């Protein structure tokens, strides 16, 4: 499999200790291959994806959202960087391959 694009996403959760509350951020990558999209342990065949979009404010360090529209519903992921390359690579694949339209 040939990796075409990837996007770093952020998971945010709170941990509560005896005397403090911490906000913990962990990162993972969404990886776009020629035939599938891999998100952590989930694998989405490209034929099951309708669209990929994102929304992010232009301010430095602002949190944004990546939307994965699939036949199993819309999945939302937090992002800190623009997902322009991932979205454009997917759109290019979709325009070149009729089975993805």
C-alpha angles and dihedrals in degrees: 000000000000117000108227102176142346136198128200114229131189131225116202124197138156127239119198118205131179095279107009147043117222130194109217123197122196126180135217135172130243107214125202117205130176093266107019148023117230121206112178103295096347121094119197117192108223090239088065094053118089099180146338120217139159142198124203134160114237095236117114112262094010116147117238138182132246114202121205110194108202139160085259093057135272117315118202125205131182117240134183097190130055114270092210096123095048093047094046093047090052092047090050091050090048093052093048097048118058094199089066096056 
